[in-house]
Protein backbone atom coordinates (compact mmCIF):
# COMPACT_ATOMS: atom_id res chain seq x y z
CA UNK A 1 0.00 0.00 0.00
CA UNK A 2 1.34 3.47 -0.91
CA UNK A 3 1.81 5.58 2.24
CA UNK A 4 1.71 9.36 2.54
CA UNK A 5 3.34 10.46 5.81
CA UNK A 6 1.99 7.39 7.55
CA UNK A 7 -1.53 7.73 6.14
CA UNK A 8 -2.72 4.86 3.96
CA UNK A 9 -3.76 6.04 0.51
CA UNK A 10 -7.02 4.60 -0.73
CA UNK A 11 -9.18 5.14 -3.77
CA UNK A 12 -12.95 5.08 -3.39
CA UNK A 13 -14.97 3.23 -6.01
CA UNK A 14 -18.74 2.98 -6.10
CA UNK A 15 -19.98 -0.60 -6.56
CA UNK A 16 -23.12 -1.67 -8.29
CA UNK A 17 -25.20 -1.57 -5.11
CA UNK A 18 -24.35 2.09 -4.54
CA UNK A 19 -22.12 1.63 -1.50
CA UNK A 20 -18.62 3.00 -1.28
CA UNK A 21 -15.92 0.35 -1.32
CA UNK A 22 -12.35 1.36 -0.50
CA UNK A 23 -9.68 -0.34 -2.55
CA UNK A 24 -5.96 -0.09 -1.87
CA UNK A 25 -3.44 1.12 -4.42
CA UNK A 26 -1.18 -1.84 -3.76
CA UNK A 27 1.01 -2.61 -6.72
CA UNK A 28 0.58 0.80 -8.33
CA UNK A 29 3.91 2.32 -9.44
CA UNK A 30 4.23 6.05 -9.06
CA UNK A 31 6.15 7.38 -12.10
CA UNK A 32 9.12 9.65 -11.76
CA UNK A 33 8.53 13.23 -12.82
CA UNK A 34 8.91 13.07 -16.59
CA UNK A 35 7.89 16.72 -16.91
CA UNK A 36 11.04 18.07 -15.33
CA UNK A 37 13.37 20.14 -17.48
CA UNK A 38 15.68 23.12 -17.23
CA UNK A 39 14.29 26.65 -17.49
CA UNK A 40 16.17 27.31 -20.73
CA UNK A 41 14.74 24.16 -22.30
CA UNK A 42 11.20 25.08 -21.26
CA UNK A 43 11.20 28.66 -22.57
CA UNK A 44 12.78 27.50 -25.84
CA UNK A 45 9.36 26.03 -26.63
CA UNK A 46 7.73 29.49 -26.61
CA UNK A 47 7.08 30.69 -30.17
CA UNK A 48 6.94 34.10 -31.78
CA UNK A 49 3.75 36.17 -31.44
CA UNK A 50 2.34 33.97 -28.69
CA UNK A 51 0.40 35.25 -25.70
CA UNK A 52 1.90 34.46 -22.31
CA UNK A 53 0.29 34.91 -18.90
CA UNK A 54 2.42 35.22 -15.77
CA UNK A 55 1.30 34.74 -12.19
CA UNK A 56 2.44 36.59 -9.10
CA UNK A 57 1.83 39.61 -6.89
CA UNK A 58 4.65 42.14 -6.38
CA UNK A 59 7.39 39.63 -5.46
CA UNK A 60 5.22 36.80 -4.18
CA UNK A 61 4.48 33.86 -6.46
CA UNK A 62 6.52 35.37 -9.30
CA UNK A 63 8.16 32.73 -11.56
CA UNK A 64 11.47 34.57 -11.49
CA UNK A 65 13.53 31.69 -12.91
CA UNK A 66 11.25 31.50 -15.95
CA UNK A 67 11.19 35.21 -16.74
CA UNK A 68 14.98 35.30 -16.32
CA UNK A 69 15.35 32.41 -18.75
CA UNK A 70 13.00 34.02 -21.27
CA UNK A 71 15.00 37.25 -21.17
CA UNK A 72 18.24 35.29 -21.54
CA UNK A 73 16.96 33.46 -24.60
CA UNK A 74 15.82 36.65 -26.30
CA UNK A 75 19.12 38.43 -25.67
CA UNK A 76 21.16 35.45 -26.91
CA UNK A 77 19.00 34.24 -29.80
CA UNK A 78 16.65 37.11 -30.66
CA UNK A 79 13.62 34.92 -30.03
CA UNK A 80 10.85 34.63 -29.21
CA UNK A 81 9.59 37.91 -30.59
CA UNK A 82 6.42 39.98 -30.57
CA UNK A 83 4.88 38.36 -27.53
CA UNK A 84 1.68 39.51 -25.86
CA UNK A 85 2.11 39.60 -22.08
CA UNK A 86 -0.89 39.42 -19.76
CA UNK A 87 -0.61 39.74 -15.99
CA UNK A 88 -2.99 40.81 -13.21
CA UNK A 89 -1.03 42.23 -10.26
CA UNK A 90 2.18 44.21 -10.40
CA UNK A 91 5.10 41.77 -10.66
CA UNK A 92 8.48 43.29 -9.92
CA UNK A 93 10.70 45.15 -7.53
CA UNK A 94 10.82 48.52 -9.23
CA UNK A 95 14.18 47.51 -10.71
CA UNK A 96 15.09 44.41 -12.68
CA UNK A 97 13.05 41.49 -11.36
CA UNK A 98 9.65 40.12 -12.35
CA UNK A 99 8.23 41.31 -15.66
CA UNK A 100 11.10 43.82 -15.90
CA UNK A 101 13.01 40.89 -17.45
CA UNK A 102 10.63 41.01 -20.41
CA UNK A 103 10.90 44.75 -21.02
CA UNK A 104 12.78 44.57 -24.30
CA UNK A 105 11.67 46.12 -27.54
CA UNK A 106 11.02 43.25 -29.92
CA UNK A 107 10.45 40.68 -27.19
CA UNK A 108 7.02 42.07 -26.33
CA UNK A 109 4.60 43.62 -28.78
CA UNK A 110 1.58 44.07 -26.53
CA UNK A 111 1.15 44.19 -22.74
CA UNK A 112 -2.12 43.93 -20.82
CA UNK A 113 -1.21 44.67 -17.22
CA UNK A 114 -3.04 45.37 -14.01
CA UNK A 115 -0.23 47.40 -12.40
CA UNK A 116 2.87 48.93 -13.95
CA UNK A 117 4.72 50.83 -11.23
CA UNK A 118 6.95 47.92 -10.20
CA UNK A 119 8.04 47.37 -13.80
CA UNK A 120 9.42 50.79 -14.79
CA UNK A 121 11.33 49.42 -17.77
CA UNK A 122 8.09 48.07 -19.21
CA UNK A 123 6.37 51.36 -18.39
CA UNK A 124 8.95 53.26 -20.41
CA UNK A 125 8.22 51.12 -23.46
CA UNK A 126 4.54 51.99 -23.06
CA UNK A 127 5.07 55.73 -22.50
CA UNK A 128 7.43 55.92 -25.49
CA UNK A 129 4.89 54.16 -27.71
CA UNK A 130 7.16 51.22 -28.46
CA UNK A 131 4.56 48.63 -27.48
CA UNK A 132 0.79 48.39 -27.40
CA UNK A 133 -0.15 48.86 -23.76
CA UNK A 134 -3.33 48.45 -21.74
CA UNK A 135 -4.08 48.96 -18.06
CA UNK A 136 -7.06 46.96 -16.82
CA UNK A 137 -8.14 46.48 -13.19
CA UNK A 138 -6.24 43.73 -11.44
CA UNK A 139 -9.36 41.88 -10.34
CA UNK A 140 -10.75 41.91 -13.85
CA UNK A 141 -7.59 40.42 -15.36
CA UNK A 142 -7.37 37.54 -12.89
CA UNK A 143 -11.09 36.82 -13.36
CA UNK A 144 -10.65 37.04 -17.13
CA UNK A 145 -8.27 34.06 -16.94
CA UNK A 146 -11.17 32.01 -15.57
CA UNK A 147 -13.47 33.20 -18.35
CA UNK A 148 -10.89 32.30 -20.98
CA UNK A 149 -10.49 28.86 -19.42
CA UNK A 150 -14.26 28.34 -19.47
CA UNK A 151 -14.61 29.35 -23.11
CA UNK A 152 -16.72 32.39 -22.24
CA UNK A 153 -16.60 35.54 -24.39
CA UNK A 154 -14.92 37.47 -21.62
CA UNK A 155 -15.48 39.11 -18.26
CA UNK A 156 -18.65 41.18 -18.00
CA UNK A 157 -18.55 43.41 -14.93
CA UNK A 158 -19.37 46.84 -13.53
CA UNK A 159 -15.74 47.33 -12.50
CA UNK A 160 -14.15 50.22 -14.38
CA UNK A 161 -17.30 52.11 -15.35
CA UNK A 162 -16.76 55.89 -15.57
CA UNK A 163 -12.96 55.52 -15.12
CA UNK A 164 -10.23 55.73 -17.75
CA UNK A 165 -10.82 52.03 -18.43
CA UNK A 166 -14.32 52.77 -19.72
CA UNK A 167 -14.42 53.21 -23.53
CA UNK A 168 -16.23 56.52 -23.02
CA UNK A 169 -12.77 57.69 -21.88
CA UNK A 170 -9.69 55.80 -23.13
CA UNK A 171 -10.74 52.15 -22.84
CA UNK A 172 -7.64 51.37 -20.80
CA UNK A 173 -5.29 52.25 -23.69
CA UNK A 174 -2.04 53.85 -22.52
CA UNK A 175 -0.69 55.34 -25.74
CA UNK A 176 -1.74 56.37 -29.23
CA UNK A 177 -0.31 53.19 -30.74
CA UNK A 178 -2.67 50.96 -28.76
CA UNK A 179 -5.83 49.96 -30.66
CA UNK A 180 -9.15 50.17 -28.79
CA UNK A 181 -11.62 47.33 -28.63
CA UNK A 182 -10.42 44.95 -25.90
CA UNK A 183 -13.06 46.41 -23.59
CA UNK A 184 -16.52 47.42 -24.73
CA UNK A 185 -19.38 49.17 -22.93
CA UNK A 186 -22.58 47.19 -23.30
CA UNK A 187 -26.11 47.24 -21.89
CA UNK A 188 -27.72 44.27 -20.19
CA UNK A 189 -31.03 44.44 -18.37
CA UNK A 190 -31.16 48.18 -18.82
CA UNK A 191 -27.83 48.67 -17.07
CA UNK A 192 -24.35 49.57 -18.35
CA UNK A 193 -21.57 46.99 -18.05
CA UNK A 194 -18.02 46.62 -19.32
CA UNK A 195 -17.14 43.59 -21.44
CA UNK A 196 -13.45 42.71 -21.24
CA UNK A 197 -12.93 40.37 -24.17
CA UNK A 198 -11.30 36.96 -24.04
CA UNK A 199 -8.06 36.35 -25.91
CA UNK A 200 -6.27 33.01 -26.29
CA UNK A 201 -3.51 32.21 -23.79
CA UNK A 202 -0.72 30.17 -25.39
CA UNK A 203 1.71 29.94 -22.47
CA UNK A 204 1.18 30.05 -18.73
CA UNK A 205 4.19 30.81 -16.50
CA UNK A 206 3.26 29.93 -12.93
CA UNK A 207 4.93 29.07 -9.66
CA UNK A 208 4.41 26.70 -6.74
CA UNK A 209 6.42 25.35 -3.84
CA UNK A 210 6.69 21.76 -5.03
CA UNK A 211 5.65 19.28 -7.70
CA UNK A 212 4.89 15.65 -6.99
CA UNK A 213 5.72 12.77 -9.37
CA UNK A 214 2.49 13.42 -11.34
CA UNK A 215 3.26 17.10 -11.78
CA UNK A 216 0.64 18.11 -9.22
CA UNK A 217 1.58 21.42 -7.64
CA UNK A 218 1.40 22.28 -3.96
CA UNK A 219 1.93 25.74 -2.48
CA UNK A 220 2.57 25.11 1.20
CA UNK A 221 5.33 27.73 1.48
CA UNK A 222 3.77 30.32 -0.84
CA UNK A 223 2.20 33.41 0.75
CA UNK A 224 -0.62 33.37 -1.80
CA UNK A 225 -2.28 31.12 -4.35
CA UNK A 226 -2.92 33.99 -6.76
CA UNK A 227 -4.36 33.11 -10.14
CA UNK A 228 -2.12 30.10 -10.83
CA UNK A 229 -4.97 27.64 -11.41
CA UNK A 230 -6.96 29.88 -13.81
CA UNK A 231 -3.83 30.64 -15.82
CA UNK A 232 -3.05 26.93 -16.12
CA UNK A 233 -6.61 26.08 -17.09
CA UNK A 234 -6.75 28.90 -19.63
CA UNK A 235 -3.48 27.93 -21.33
CA UNK A 236 -4.40 24.24 -21.38
CA UNK A 237 -7.88 24.83 -22.79
CA UNK A 238 -6.50 27.16 -25.45
CA UNK A 239 -4.25 24.34 -26.61
CA UNK A 240 -1.23 25.98 -25.08
CA UNK A 241 1.53 25.11 -22.64
CA UNK A 242 1.98 25.49 -18.89
CA UNK A 243 5.45 25.85 -17.36
CA UNK A 244 5.61 25.64 -13.58
CA UNK A 245 8.53 26.84 -11.48
CA UNK A 246 8.97 25.03 -8.15
CA UNK A 247 11.45 25.02 -5.29
CA UNK A 248 11.56 21.24 -4.94
CA UNK A 249 10.39 17.91 -6.31
CA UNK A 250 8.59 15.57 -3.92
CA UNK A 251 9.09 11.85 -4.38
CA UNK A 252 5.61 10.94 -3.12
CA UNK A 253 2.23 11.93 -4.54
CA UNK A 254 0.70 14.91 -2.76
CA UNK A 255 -2.37 14.61 -0.60
CA UNK A 256 -5.19 15.52 -3.01
CA UNK A 257 -6.58 18.26 -0.77
CA UNK A 258 -3.21 20.03 -0.95
CA UNK A 259 -3.01 20.14 -4.74
CA UNK A 260 -3.55 23.68 -6.03
CA UNK A 261 -2.86 22.97 -9.71
CA UNK A 262 -3.38 19.39 -10.93
CA UNK A 263 -0.63 17.79 -12.96
CA UNK A 264 -2.95 17.21 -15.92
CA UNK A 265 -2.56 20.94 -16.63
CA UNK A 266 1.22 21.13 -16.24
CA UNK A 267 3.48 20.45 -19.23
CA UNK A 268 6.91 21.30 -17.82
CA UNK A 269 8.31 21.58 -14.31
CA UNK A 270 11.42 23.66 -13.62
CA UNK A 271 13.23 23.46 -10.28
CA UNK A 272 14.49 26.96 -9.48
CA UNK A 273 17.61 27.88 -7.58
CA UNK A 274 16.85 29.37 -4.12
CA UNK A 275 17.86 32.88 -5.17
CA UNK A 276 15.23 32.77 -7.93
CA UNK A 277 12.52 31.42 -5.67
CA UNK A 278 12.29 33.74 -2.64
CA UNK A 279 9.01 33.76 -0.77
CA UNK A 280 8.79 37.50 -1.56
CA UNK A 281 11.17 40.04 -3.08
CA UNK A 282 11.80 41.59 0.36
CA UNK A 283 14.97 39.53 0.84
CA UNK A 284 14.02 36.74 3.24
CA UNK A 285 13.85 33.38 1.49
CA UNK A 286 11.20 32.05 3.87
CA UNK A 287 9.22 33.67 6.66
CA UNK A 288 7.04 31.12 8.47
CA UNK A 289 4.78 33.88 9.83
CA UNK A 290 3.34 34.35 6.32
CA UNK A 291 1.97 30.80 6.22
CA UNK A 292 1.24 30.13 9.90
CA UNK A 293 -2.10 30.73 11.66
CA UNK A 294 -2.53 33.40 14.34
CA UNK A 295 -0.84 32.66 17.63
CA UNK A 296 -3.86 34.05 19.47
CA UNK A 297 -7.42 35.05 18.67
CA UNK A 298 -7.25 38.57 20.09
CA UNK A 299 -5.25 40.16 17.28
CA UNK A 300 -2.07 40.67 19.29
CA UNK A 301 0.40 43.15 17.70
CA UNK A 302 3.11 40.56 16.95
CA UNK A 303 5.88 42.79 18.32
CA UNK A 304 5.67 45.43 15.58
CA UNK A 305 7.41 48.68 16.46
CA UNK A 306 5.20 51.80 16.71
CA UNK A 307 5.16 54.39 13.95
CA UNK A 308 6.99 57.65 14.69
CA UNK A 309 4.96 60.84 15.03
CA UNK A 310 5.17 62.04 11.44
CA UNK A 311 2.74 62.73 8.60
CA UNK A 312 2.30 59.03 7.89
CA UNK A 313 1.34 58.31 11.48
CA UNK A 314 -1.12 61.21 11.62
CA UNK A 315 -2.89 60.09 8.44
CA UNK A 316 -2.93 56.42 9.44
CA UNK A 317 -4.23 57.21 12.93
CA UNK A 318 -7.06 59.39 11.62
CA UNK A 319 -8.02 56.83 8.96
CA UNK A 320 -7.98 54.03 11.55
CA UNK A 321 -10.69 55.90 13.48
CA UNK A 322 -13.10 55.24 10.61
CA UNK A 323 -12.96 51.42 10.60
CA UNK A 324 -16.28 50.11 11.95
CA UNK A 325 -16.45 47.45 14.63
CA UNK A 326 -16.65 44.01 12.99
CA UNK A 327 -15.69 45.37 9.57
CA UNK A 328 -14.04 43.40 6.77
CA UNK A 329 -11.40 45.79 5.51
CA UNK A 330 -8.71 46.27 2.86
CA UNK A 331 -5.63 48.48 3.18
CA UNK A 332 -3.75 49.61 0.11
CA UNK A 333 -0.01 49.72 -0.40
CA UNK A 334 1.98 52.72 0.81
CA UNK A 335 0.63 55.11 3.44
CA UNK A 336 -2.50 53.02 4.22
CA UNK A 337 -0.22 50.18 5.36
CA UNK A 338 0.39 52.20 8.51
CA UNK A 339 -3.22 51.74 9.60
CA UNK A 340 -2.52 48.14 10.58
CA UNK A 341 0.36 49.30 12.76
CA UNK A 342 -1.87 51.87 14.47
CA UNK A 343 -4.56 49.24 15.01
CA UNK A 344 -1.95 46.95 16.56
CA UNK A 345 -0.80 49.69 18.92
CA UNK A 346 -4.37 50.31 20.00
CA UNK A 347 -5.11 46.63 20.49
CA UNK A 348 -7.80 46.85 17.82
CA UNK A 349 -6.74 44.00 15.57
CA UNK A 350 -9.45 41.82 17.06
CA UNK A 351 -12.15 44.42 16.33
CA UNK A 352 -12.11 43.95 12.55
CA UNK A 353 -10.62 41.68 9.88
CA UNK A 354 -7.96 42.93 7.50
CA UNK A 355 -7.78 41.35 4.05
CA UNK A 356 -5.47 41.68 1.05
CA UNK A 357 -6.68 41.45 -2.55
CA UNK A 358 -4.09 38.75 -3.25
CA UNK A 359 -5.99 36.34 -0.99
CA UNK A 360 -4.98 36.52 2.71
CA UNK A 361 -7.78 37.03 5.22
CA UNK A 362 -6.99 38.15 8.76
CA UNK A 363 -3.62 38.84 10.32
CA UNK A 364 -1.57 41.93 9.54
CA UNK A 365 -0.83 42.80 5.89
CA UNK A 366 2.87 42.98 5.09
CA UNK A 367 4.31 46.03 3.38
CA UNK A 368 6.96 46.99 0.85
CA UNK A 369 8.14 44.19 -1.43
CA UNK A 370 6.27 41.70 0.77
CA UNK A 371 2.93 43.40 0.03
CA UNK A 372 0.45 40.69 -0.86
CA UNK A 373 1.40 38.57 2.15
CA UNK A 374 -0.01 38.80 5.67
CA UNK A 375 1.55 37.92 8.99
CA UNK A 376 -0.38 35.04 10.55
CA UNK A 377 -3.48 35.11 8.34
CA UNK A 378 -6.60 33.19 9.33
CA UNK A 379 -7.05 31.95 5.76
CA UNK A 380 -5.66 32.33 2.25
CA UNK A 381 -7.93 32.03 -0.78
CA UNK A 382 -7.14 32.46 -4.47
CA UNK A 383 -7.03 35.97 -5.89
CA UNK A 384 -10.00 35.71 -8.33
CA UNK A 385 -12.22 34.52 -5.49
CA UNK A 386 -11.09 37.38 -3.28
CA UNK A 387 -12.07 39.82 -6.01
CA UNK A 388 -15.43 38.07 -6.42
CA UNK A 389 -16.06 38.95 -2.79
CA UNK A 390 -14.80 42.52 -3.21
CA UNK A 391 -16.70 43.15 -6.45
CA UNK A 392 -19.97 42.07 -4.82
CA UNK A 393 -19.49 44.79 -2.17
CA UNK A 394 -18.28 42.47 0.55
CA UNK A 395 -15.81 45.05 1.87
CA UNK A 396 -17.11 47.26 4.67
CA UNK A 397 -14.08 49.53 4.63
CA UNK A 398 -11.09 50.30 2.45
CA UNK A 399 -8.23 52.77 2.77
CA UNK A 400 -6.08 53.54 -0.27
CA UNK A 401 -3.58 56.12 -1.42
CA UNK A 402 -4.34 59.17 -3.52
CA UNK A 403 -1.81 60.98 -5.70
CA UNK A 404 -4.12 63.60 -7.23
CA UNK A 405 -7.55 64.80 -6.08
CA UNK A 406 -9.67 67.33 -7.94
CA UNK A 407 -12.60 69.59 -7.08
CA UNK A 408 -15.21 66.94 -7.89
CA UNK A 409 -13.47 64.39 -5.66
CA UNK A 410 -12.03 62.33 -8.51
CA UNK A 411 -8.74 60.59 -7.77
CA UNK A 412 -5.72 59.68 -9.89
CA UNK A 413 -3.25 56.99 -8.86
CA UNK A 414 -2.46 55.55 -12.27
CA UNK A 415 -0.61 58.03 -14.48
CA UNK A 416 1.23 61.34 -14.03
CA UNK A 417 2.83 62.82 -17.14
CA UNK A 418 5.54 60.37 -18.18
CA UNK A 419 5.19 58.23 -15.08
CA UNK A 420 2.99 55.16 -15.42
CA UNK A 421 1.83 53.49 -12.21
CA UNK A 422 -1.33 51.64 -13.21
CA UNK A 423 -4.34 50.91 -11.05
CA UNK A 424 -3.86 47.34 -9.82
CA UNK A 425 -6.80 46.45 -7.56
CA UNK A 426 -7.58 50.12 -6.87
CA UNK A 427 -10.59 50.28 -9.21
CA UNK A 428 -12.13 47.06 -7.92
CA UNK A 429 -11.79 48.19 -4.32
CA UNK A 430 -12.72 51.87 -4.64
CA UNK A 431 -15.84 51.09 -6.67
CA UNK A 432 -17.21 48.60 -4.16
CA UNK A 433 -16.18 49.25 -0.54
CA UNK A 434 -19.04 50.65 1.53
CA UNK A 435 -16.79 53.16 3.31
CA UNK A 436 -13.75 54.50 1.53
CA UNK A 437 -10.87 56.59 2.91
CA UNK A 438 -8.21 58.08 0.65
CA UNK A 439 -4.92 58.63 2.49
CA UNK A 440 -2.09 60.96 1.59
CA UNK A 441 -0.19 64.08 2.53
CA UNK A 442 -1.64 67.45 1.52
CA UNK A 443 1.37 68.13 -0.70
CA UNK A 444 4.27 65.98 -1.89
CA UNK A 445 7.90 66.54 -2.81
CA UNK A 446 9.77 67.50 0.33
CA UNK A 447 6.92 68.23 2.77
CA UNK A 448 8.28 68.54 6.32
CA UNK A 449 6.08 68.76 9.40
CA UNK A 450 6.59 68.68 13.14
CA UNK A 451 4.14 68.15 15.99
CA UNK A 452 4.73 70.30 19.06
CA UNK A 453 2.44 70.10 22.07
CA UNK A 454 -0.32 68.48 20.05
CA UNK A 455 -0.19 71.15 17.33
CA UNK A 456 0.94 70.66 13.76
CA UNK A 457 3.52 72.98 12.24
CA UNK A 458 4.51 73.00 8.56
CA UNK A 459 8.30 73.33 8.46
CA UNK A 460 8.54 73.16 4.68
CA UNK A 461 5.71 72.88 2.19
CA UNK A 462 5.88 70.20 -0.45
CA UNK A 463 6.73 71.27 -3.99
CA UNK A 464 4.07 69.12 -5.68
CA UNK A 465 0.35 69.79 -5.33
CA UNK A 466 -1.87 66.80 -4.58
CA UNK A 467 -5.10 68.81 -5.00
CA UNK A 468 -5.47 69.82 -8.64
CA UNK A 469 -8.14 71.46 -10.84
CA UNK A 470 -8.64 68.20 -12.77
CA UNK A 471 -6.94 64.83 -12.40
CA UNK A 472 -4.75 63.68 -15.29
CA UNK A 473 -6.09 60.11 -15.20
CA UNK A 474 -9.52 59.14 -13.90
CA UNK A 475 -8.76 56.23 -11.57
CA UNK A 476 -11.68 56.93 -9.20
CA UNK A 477 -14.91 58.49 -10.42
CA UNK A 478 -16.67 60.59 -7.80
CA UNK A 479 -19.80 60.60 -9.98
CA UNK A 480 -19.94 56.80 -9.96
CA UNK A 481 -19.22 56.69 -6.24
CA UNK A 482 -22.13 58.98 -5.45
CA UNK A 483 -24.41 56.86 -7.63
CA UNK A 484 -23.77 53.77 -5.46
CA UNK A 485 -24.00 55.62 -2.15
CA UNK A 486 -20.46 55.26 -0.83
CA UNK A 487 -19.18 57.17 2.19
CA UNK A 488 -15.89 58.73 1.08
CA UNK A 489 -13.31 60.65 3.10
CA UNK A 490 -9.98 62.20 2.07
CA UNK A 491 -7.53 62.25 4.99
CA UNK A 492 -4.34 64.33 5.00
CA UNK A 493 -1.98 65.34 7.81
CA UNK A 494 -3.62 68.78 8.10
CA UNK A 495 -7.22 68.40 6.90
CA UNK A 496 -10.02 65.92 6.33
CA UNK A 497 -12.53 66.25 3.48
CA UNK A 498 -15.75 64.43 2.58
CA UNK A 499 -17.27 63.72 -0.83
CA UNK A 500 -20.63 65.42 -1.33
CA UNK A 501 -22.90 66.17 -4.29
CA UNK A 502 -21.35 69.67 -4.35
CA UNK A 503 -17.78 68.36 -4.38
CA UNK A 504 -15.25 68.21 -1.55
CA UNK A 505 -16.39 69.48 1.83
CA UNK A 506 -13.79 70.49 4.42
CA UNK A 507 -14.67 68.73 7.67
CA UNK A 508 -11.61 68.94 9.93
CA UNK A 509 -8.39 70.88 10.26
CA UNK A 510 -5.37 70.01 12.40
CA UNK A 511 -4.66 72.06 15.51
CA UNK A 512 -2.10 74.75 14.67
CA UNK A 513 -3.09 75.00 11.01
CA UNK A 514 -4.48 78.21 9.51
CA UNK A 515 -7.56 77.17 7.52
CA UNK A 516 -7.36 79.93 4.94
CA UNK A 517 -3.61 80.17 4.41
CA UNK A 518 -2.50 76.56 4.77
CA UNK A 519 -5.55 74.74 3.43
CA UNK A 520 -7.98 76.80 1.33
CA UNK A 521 -5.47 79.10 -0.34
CA UNK A 522 -3.14 76.16 -0.94
CA UNK A 523 -5.81 74.49 -3.10
CA UNK A 524 -6.64 75.40 -6.73
CA UNK A 525 -10.35 75.33 -5.88
CA UNK A 526 -12.38 76.32 -2.86
CA UNK A 527 -13.89 73.35 -1.01
CA UNK A 528 -17.38 73.42 0.45
CA UNK A 529 -17.10 74.89 3.95
CA UNK A 530 -19.96 74.59 6.41
CA UNK A 531 -18.81 73.67 9.91
CA UNK A 532 -15.14 72.81 10.38
CA UNK A 533 -13.99 71.03 13.54
CA UNK A 534 -10.50 70.20 14.81
CA UNK A 535 -8.99 66.85 13.87
CA UNK A 536 -9.01 64.52 16.90
CA UNK A 537 -6.29 65.39 19.41
CA UNK A 538 -5.21 61.77 19.85
CA UNK A 539 -3.85 61.51 16.29
CA UNK A 540 -1.20 64.10 17.20
CA UNK A 541 -0.04 62.23 20.28
CA UNK A 542 3.28 60.34 20.22
CA UNK A 543 3.11 56.54 20.40
CA UNK A 544 3.08 54.92 23.81
CA UNK A 545 6.44 53.19 24.26
SULJO-V748769 format. One record per helix or strand of 2 or more residues. SS is the DSSP state (2 for helix, 1 for strand). FROM is the first residue (numbers start at 0). TO is the last residue. Records with the same first field share a line. If there is no record, write none. Layout:
SS=FROM-TO  FROM-TO
This chain:
1=2-3  6-7  9-13  19-23  50-53  56-57  82-86  107-112  131-134  153-156  182-187  190-196  202-206  209-210  216-217  240-245  247-248  258-260  267-270  327-330  352-354  359-360  363-364  373-374  378-379  396-400  403-404  410-411  414-415  418-419  434-438  442-443  447-451  454-459  463-464  486-490  494-499  502-508  527-533
2=38-42  63-76  97-101  119-126  137-148  227-236  255-257  262-264  273-275  287-289  310-319  334-345  367-369  382-390  425-429  477-482  514-519  536-539
